[in-house]
Amino acid sequence: MLVVDNANYVFSSNGKAVANVKSEEVVLFVTQDCFGGQIKDETQLIHEIDLNKANPTAGPVYVEGAEVGDVIVADILDIKVGDKGFACSVPESGPLNDVSEIRTKIIDIKDDTAYYNDIKWKIDPMVGVIGTAPAEGEIPCGLAGNHGGNMDSKLIRKGSRVYLPVRVEGGLFQLGDLHATMGDGEVSGTGIEICGEVLVRLSLIKNFELNWPVTETDDMWYVNSTDPEYGKALTEASKELMRLMKPVYDWDETDIFIYLSLQGDVGVNQGVYPIHTPMFTLRFGIPKVVGKKALIE
């Protein structure tokens, strides 16, 4: 099995692939935590570490046959995380930053359970950063966009499928920033940040228009979008979801609009304002319906 375990900090149209795979090949991505192992104990605060080394990803991986206008499909087959993670409050970020201290919390993981102060809960590991290269230039792994990136959707976990647009030859797929668990919104700026490994099957859909990443779960389809303004992010996700639905449902725009108000599900993946730039990442989804074709196939 191919193992990819490097650390890369940008999604780049000129990125140099560290591995080549064929469609349907399974790859093991070994990832560092979001700060590359810099935080060892609770005396270390986020503003005292090197944030230029934030959100390292493993990759990029070149998918053979992937051309501009195709879609790379990433099936998350398994996620395993370490036995110790951490969470932080981030300076000048989040809705309670004016009434909280800058703090680091080390969180032990044992038997798939997280221990926090005097409570515990079962972990639900997820992938924070996943994406392909942009058409031009480079984007830090800490940011999200229509290439994917730091989407921070807690639904990108074992058993889910992520669809990503191909904008350069080979796609240049990358993955990292694991969380043992994370709440919607990631309001303090972190989930349980942790190292680990992700088993992924990478495959290819030829000649399919995709403008934003899509997550498929057992029972839902979600478009993921990003913008500094919540309303604009929701509009982008809504328009893309409508575009994907039209050929499948054979309804006009107004019927789709009304249906989205009845059965649509909006979730805020990340609503905290990071230090460097304001950003909302959200997901807008619909349930799968027996008798209707897949939105993407």
C-alpha positions in Angstrom: 0.0 0.0 0.0 1.2 3.5 -0.8 2.0 5.6 2.2 2.2 9.4 2.0 3.6 11.1 5.1 5.2 14.4 4.2 4.2 17.9 5.4 3.0 20.5 2.8 1.5 23.9 3.8 -0.1 25.1 0.6 -2.4 23.9 -2.2 -0.5 25.0 -5.4 -1.3 24.9 -9.1 2.5 24.3 -9.5 2.8 21.8 -6.7 5.2 18.9 -7.1 3.5 15.5 -6.5 5.0 13.3 -3.9 3.3 10.2 -5.4 1.3 9.0 -8.4 -1.8 6.8 -8.1 -4.2 5.1 -10.5 -7.9 5.6 -10.1 -9.4 3.3 -7.5 -6.0 3.0 -5.7 -6.0 3.1 -1.9 -3.5 5.4 -0.1 -2.6 5.8 3.6 -2.1 9.4 4.5 -0.1 9.9 7.7 -0.6 13.3 9.1 0.8 15.6 11.8 -1.5 17.7 14.0 -2.5 21.2 12.9 0.6 22.8 14.4 3.1 20.1 13.3 3.8 18.7 16.8 4.9 22.1 18.2 2.5 22.0 21.2 3.7 19.5 23.8 2.1 20.7 27.0 -0.4 23.3 28.4 2.2 25.9 29.0 2.6 26.4 25.3 0.1 29.0 23.9 -1.0 29.3 20.3 0.4 32.8 19.8 3.9 31.6 20.9 4.4 29.0 18.2 5.3 29.3 14.5 1.9 29.6 12.8 3.7 29.5 9.4 3.7 25.7 10.1 0.0 25.5 10.6 -2.3 22.9 9.0 0.3 20.7 7.3 -1.1 18.2 4.8 0.2 15.0 3.3 0.6 15.2 -0.5 0.0 16.3 -3.1 -0.9 13.1 -4.9 -1.2 13.0 -8.7 -4.2 10.9 -9.9 -3.3 9.5 -13.3 -5.8 10.4 -16.0 -7.2 13.4 -14.0 -7.8 16.3 -16.4 -9.3 19.8 -15.9 -13.1 19.4 -15.8 -13.0 16.0 -14.0 -13.8 15.2 -10.4 -11.6 13.3 -7.9 -13.6 11.1 -5.5 -12.1 10.5 -2.0 -13.7 7.6 -0.1 -12.7 7.9 3.6 -12.2 4.3 4.5 -10.8 4.7 7.9 -9.3 7.2 10.3 -7.0 6.4 13.3 -5.8 9.1 15.7 -3.2 9.4 18.4 -3.6 8.9 22.1 -3.3 12.6 23.0 -4.6 15.8 21.4 -5.1 19.4 22.4 -7.5 22.3 22.0 -6.9 26.0 22.3 -8.6 29.4 22.5 -7.3 31.6 19.8 -6.4 35.3 20.3 -9.0 37.7 18.8 -11.1 34.8 17.4 -14.5 33.5 18.2 -17.7 34.8 19.9 -16.3 34.6 23.5 -12.8 35.9 22.9 -13.4 39.0 24.9 -14.4 37.1 28.1 -11.9 34.2 27.9 -8.2 33.7 28.4 -5.7 32.3 25.9 -5.4 28.7 27.0 -4.2 25.3 25.8 -5.9 22.1 27.0 -4.2 18.7 26.6 -6.8 16.0 26.0 -6.2 12.3 26.5 -7.7 9.8 24.1 -8.2 6.3 25.5 -10.4 3.5 24.1 -11.9 5.9 21.5 -12.9 8.2 24.4 -11.9 11.8 25.0 -11.3 13.0 28.6 -11.9 16.7 29.3 -11.9 18.0 32.8 -14.5 15.8 34.7 -16.4 14.5 31.6 -15.7 12.2 28.7 -17.2 11.3 25.3 -16.7 9.0 22.4 -14.6 10.5 19.7 -15.7 10.9 16.1 -12.5 11.5 14.1 -12.8 13.8 11.1 -10.6 15.4 8.4 -10.3 19.2 8.6 -8.3 19.9 5.4 -8.9 18.0 2.2 -8.7 19.3 -1.4 -7.1 19.7 -4.8 -5.0 22.3 -6.4 -6.5 25.6 -7.5 -6.4 26.6 -11.1 -3.8 29.3 -10.5 -1.4 30.3 -7.7 -1.4 28.8 -4.2 -3.6 28.8 -1.2 -2.4 28.2 2.4 -3.7 24.9 3.8 -5.4 26.9 6.7 -7.9 28.5 4.3 -10.9 27.0 2.5 -12.2 27.7 -1.0 -13.8 26.1 -4.0 -10.8 23.7 -4.2 -11.7 22.4 -0.7 -8.9 23.1 1.8 -9.7 23.9 5.4 -13.4 23.1 5.2 -13.5 21.7 8.7 -16.7 19.7 8.1 -17.3 17.2 10.9 -19.1 15.0 8.3 -15.8 14.2 6.5 -15.2 11.1 8.6 -15.0 7.3 8.1 -17.6 6.2 5.6 -18.1 9.5 3.9 -17.2 10.4 0.3 -15.8 13.7 -0.9 -16.0 15.0 -4.4 -13.4 17.6 -5.5 -13.0 19.5 -8.7 -9.9 18.9 -10.9 -8.4 22.2 -12.0 -4.9 21.1 -12.9 -3.6 18.0 -14.5 -3.5 15.1 -11.9 -5.7 17.0 -9.5 -2.9 17.2 -6.8 -4.9 15.8 -3.9 -3.9 16.7 -0.3 -5.2 15.9 3.2 -4.5 16.7 6.8 -5.6 18.5 10.0 -7.3 15.7 11.8 -9.7 16.2 14.8 -10.6 13.5 17.3 -13.9 15.5 17.6 -15.0 19.0 16.7 -18.3 20.8 17.2 -20.0 22.6 14.4 -18.6 26.2 14.1 -15.3 25.3 15.8 -16.0 28.5 17.9 -12.8 28.7 19.9 -10.7 28.1 16.8 -9.7 24.4 17.3 -11.2 20.9 17.6 -9.3 18.2 19.4 -6.2 18.7 17.2 -4.4 15.4 16.8 -2.0 13.4 14.6 -3.1 10.2 12.9 -3.6 8.4 9.6 -6.4 8.3 7.0 -7.1 5.5 4.6 -8.5 6.8 1.4 -9.6 5.4 -2.0 -9.0 7.9 -4.8 -11.0 7.5 -7.9 -12.0 9.6 -10.9 -15.2 10.8 -12.6 -14.6 12.1 -16.1 -16.1 15.3 -17.5 -18.3 16.4 -14.7 -18.8 20.0 -13.8 -18.2 20.7 -10.1 -17.8 24.2 -8.8 -17.6 23.5 -5.0 -16.7 20.4 -3.1 -19.4 17.9 -2.2 -19.7 15.5 0.7 -21.8 12.4 0.4 -22.9 10.5 3.6 -25.1 7.5 4.0 -28.3 9.6 3.7 -27.4 13.1 2.6 -25.7 15.2 -0.1 -23.9 18.4 1.0 -22.3 21.2 -1.0 -19.5 22.9 0.9 -18.8 26.6 0.4 -16.8 29.4 1.8 -16.9 33.2 2.0 -16.1 36.0 4.5 -19.8 36.7 4.7 -22.3 34.0 5.8 -25.0 35.1 3.3 -22.6 34.9 0.3 -21.4 31.4 1.4 -25.0 30.2 1.7 -25.9 31.7 -1.7 -22.9 29.9 -3.4 -23.8 26.6 -1.8 -27.5 27.0 -2.7 -26.8 27.8 -6.4 -24.5 24.8 -6.7 -26.9 22.5 -5.0 -29.7 23.7 -7.3 -27.5 23.2 -10.4 -26.7 19.6 -9.3 -30.4 18.9 -8.5 -31.9 20.2 -11.8 -31.0 17.3 -14.1 -31.8 14.7 -11.4 -35.1 16.0 -10.1 -36.3 17.6 -13.4 -37.9 20.5 -11.5 -37.7 24.2 -12.2 -35.7 26.7 -10.1 -38.7 27.8 -8.0 -39.8 24.2 -7.0 -36.2 23.5 -6.1 -36.0 26.7 -4.0 -39.1 25.8 -2.1 -38.0 22.2 -1.6 -34.6 23.4 -0.1 -36.6 25.4 2.4 -38.6 22.3 3.4 -35.9 19.6 3.3 -32.6 21.4 3.1 -30.1 21.3 6.0 -27.6 24.1 6.6 -24.6 23.5 8.9 -21.8 25.9 9.8 -18.6 23.9 9.5 -16.4 26.8 10.8 -17.8 30.1 12.0 -14.9 31.4 14.0 -13.0 34.4 12.6 -9.4 33.4 12.4 -6.7 36.0 13.1 -5.5 36.4 9.5 -8.8 36.6 7.7 -12.6 36.3 8.4 -14.1 33.2 6.9 -17.3 31.2 7.1 -17.3 27.6 5.8 -20.7 25.9 5.6 -22.5 23.0 4.1 -26.0 22.9 2.6 -27.5 19.5 1.9 -30.5 17.5 1.0 -31.6 14.0 1.9 -31.1 11.1 -0.5 -34.5 10.0 -2.0 -35.3 6.5 -3.1 -35.9 6.4 -6.8 -33.8 9.5 -7.6 -30.4 9.1 -9.2 -27.3 10.3 -7.4 -26.4 14.0 -7.7 -22.9 12.9 -8.9 -22.1 9.7 -10.7 
